Amino acid sequence: MKIIYTFILTLFLTNCSTQPDCCAGPDTCINEDLIDPNRACTKEYRPVCGCNDITYSNSCVAEGNGVTEWADGACD
């Protein structure tokens, strides 16, 4: 059991160290392949702050604009 726990912990820590920084800047947080101007999103207002420092009305709208990382709440 200790071996399995150690293996899972190692995978988790390795994965965390290879993840991109969510706030690395606007040039690295937009995936142009994900941009979909015809994406159907609800009009629910649950603002998210994209990694490009733009506030989107909800996560669906952010995803439709190609944003790959965001935080809940409006940008400061």
C-alpha positions as YAML, in Angstrom:
chain: A
units: angstrom
residues:
- id: 1
  name: MET
  ca: [0.00, 0.00, 0.00]
- id: 2
  name: LYS
  ca: [2.87, 2.37, 0.78]
- id: 3
  name: ILE
  ca: [4.29, 1.77, -2.69]
- id: 4
  name: ILE
  ca: [1.01, 2.71, -4.35]
- id: 5
  name: TYR
  ca: [0.69, 5.84, -2.21]
- id: 6
  name: THR
  ca: [4.27, 6.87, -3.00]
- id: 7
  name: PHE
  ca: [3.72, 6.28, -6.71]
- id: 8
  name: ILE
  ca: [0.52, 8.35, -6.78]
- id: 9
  name: LEU
  ca: [2.15, 11.14, -4.79]
- id: 10
  name: THR
  ca: [5.12, 11.18, -7.18]
- id: 11
  name: LEU
  ca: [2.82, 11.41, -10.19]
- id: 12
  name: PHE
  ca: [0.87, 14.22, -8.58]
- id: 13
  name: LEU
  ca: [3.96, 16.25, -7.72]
- id: 14
  name: THR
  ca: [5.46, 15.71, -11.16]
- id: 15
  name: ASN
  ca: [2.24, 16.83, -12.81]
- id: 16
  name: CYS
  ca: [2.02, 19.96, -10.66]
- id: 17
  name: SER
  ca: [5.53, 21.03, -11.58]
- id: 18
  name: THR
  ca: [4.83, 20.71, -15.32]
- id: 19
  name: GLN
  ca: [1.56, 22.66, -15.36]
- id: 20
  name: PRO
  ca: [1.72, 26.10, -16.98]
- id: 21
  name: ASP
  ca: [1.36, 29.15, -14.78]
- id: 22
  name: CYS
  ca: [-2.21, 30.41, -15.05]
- id: 23
  name: CYS
  ca: [-1.05, 33.99, -15.00]
- id: 24
  name: ALA
  ca: [1.91, 33.64, -17.35]
- id: 25
  name: GLY
  ca: [0.57, 36.39, -19.58]
- id: 26
  name: PRO
  ca: [-1.83, 36.99, -22.44]
- id: 27
  name: ASP
  ca: [0.47, 35.48, -25.08]
- id: 28
  name: THR
  ca: [0.42, 32.06, -23.44]
- id: 29
  name: CYS
  ca: [-3.13, 31.73, -22.12]
- id: 30
  name: ILE
  ca: [-5.18, 31.91, -25.33]
- id: 31
  name: ASN
  ca: [-5.58, 28.78, -27.43]
- id: 32
  name: GLU
  ca: [-6.74, 29.98, -30.85]
- id: 33
  name: ASP
  ca: [-7.97, 26.47, -31.69]
- id: 34
  name: LEU
  ca: [-10.61, 26.83, -28.96]
- id: 35
  name: ILE
  ca: [-12.04, 30.14, -30.19]
- id: 36
  name: ASP
  ca: [-15.65, 29.61, -31.26]
- id: 37
  name: PRO
  ca: [-17.68, 32.75, -31.98]
- id: 38
  name: ASN
  ca: [-20.79, 30.58, -32.47]
- id: 39
  name: ARG
  ca: [-20.54, 28.86, -29.08]
- id: 40
  name: ALA
  ca: [-23.90, 28.82, -27.30]
- id: 41
  name: CYS
  ca: [-23.53, 29.96, -23.69]
- id: 42
  name: THR
  ca: [-26.14, 30.88, -21.10]
- id: 43
  name: LYS
  ca: [-26.50, 34.51, -20.07]
- id: 44
  name: GLU
  ca: [-25.87, 33.55, -16.44]
- id: 45
  name: TYR
  ca: [-23.60, 36.13, -14.84]
- id: 46
  name: ARG
  ca: [-20.87, 34.31, -12.90]
- id: 47
  name: PRO
  ca: [-17.82, 36.41, -13.78]
- id: 48
  name: VAL
  ca: [-14.41, 34.89, -14.26]
- id: 49
  name: CYS
  ca: [-11.08, 36.64, -14.69]
- id: 50
  name: GLY
  ca: [-9.16, 35.26, -17.64]
- id: 51
  name: CYS
  ca: [-5.40, 34.86, -17.59]
- id: 52
  name: ASN
  ca: [-5.37, 37.77, -20.06]
- id: 53
  name: ASP
  ca: [-6.84, 40.06, -17.35]
- id: 54
  name: ILE
  ca: [-10.22, 40.31, -19.09]
- id: 55
  name: THR
  ca: [-13.44, 39.68, -17.16]
- id: 56
  name: TYR
  ca: [-15.84, 37.29, -18.91]
- id: 57
  name: SER
  ca: [-19.48, 36.90, -17.88]
- id: 58
  name: ASN
  ca: [-18.99, 33.17, -17.20]
- id: 59
  name: SER
  ca: [-16.59, 30.32, -17.88]
- id: 60
  name: CYS
  ca: [-18.42, 29.25, -21.05]
- id: 61
  name: VAL
  ca: [-17.83, 32.67, -22.60]
- id: 62
  name: ALA
  ca: [-14.17, 32.53, -21.53]
- id: 63
  name: GLU
  ca: [-13.73, 29.10, -23.13]
- id: 64
  name: GLY
  ca: [-15.43, 30.30, -26.31]
- id: 65
  name: ASN
  ca: [-12.86, 33.09, -26.50]
- id: 66
  name: GLY
  ca: [-10.01, 30.59, -26.27]
- id: 67
  name: VAL
  ca: [-9.06, 31.35, -22.67]
- id: 68
  name: THR
  ca: [-7.36, 28.33, -21.13]
- id: 69
  name: GLU
  ca: [-7.10, 29.46, -17.48]
- id: 70
  name: TRP
  ca: [-9.29, 31.68, -15.33]
- id: 71
  name: ALA
  ca: [-10.19, 32.43, -11.73]
- id: 72
  name: ASP
  ca: [-13.67, 32.91, -10.30]
- id: 73
  name: GLY
  ca: [-14.67, 36.54, -9.93]
- id: 74
  name: ALA
  ca: [-14.12, 39.72, -11.91]
- id: 75
  name: CYS
  ca: [-10.62, 40.98, -12.62]
- id: 76
  name: ASP
  ca: [-9.28, 43.73, -10.36]
...
